[in-house]
């Protein structure tokens, strides 16, 4: 009797999760990066910490930005599925990358559509907690995605020359791990900005303070885990992405599906 052909299939855990730093883990990371870039198009930042990162991480977008940490993150990293999570203590831990022109989405007269997407967790605290920002001082502000002191989430755009601010603040508070995103259609109007949590458009208030013309092209660094040297994140981050595109709900659902597979989550 001829021998039967046997098909050996890995179990579900092996299919979903591959340890960072291994060949299988590197392959899953490359696939995750490829799929994110394909969805988001013109990506200006994709911070995705790697297994061997200590004092810097190089973004995996075409800009290859070097994000420098306040100190080594070796003891702050943990494995999450096939990815890496970095903890932030809410007081003195952050990363910063030098300013470049394409980190600015406006020139003082016009501006384009863009989105900020973050996978991370928030620990409740009585202070604002920035996921990421290009925002260095009261005269050097462009945009930020933050968790407020009450854990509501805000996406802010600033015209520094007029002190005009466009803001969308969620009605509900969010703690724990989520896919946080802020999207903007480039209309230079507060009705064009929104926040989504886990790829769902959530209730909130869009507001305009002062006169808003457009964001300026200023010189602030791009910071992860802080805004203005303050508003520091208490929680963790897995990736931070900025792209020159107003991501749709379908785009965000696709990103959420990628996150669930790569990080072994159920967002």
Order of alpha helices (4+ residues) and beta strands (2+ residues): alpha-alpha-beta-beta-beta-beta-beta-beta-beta-beta-beta-beta-beta-beta-beta-beta-beta-beta-beta-alpha
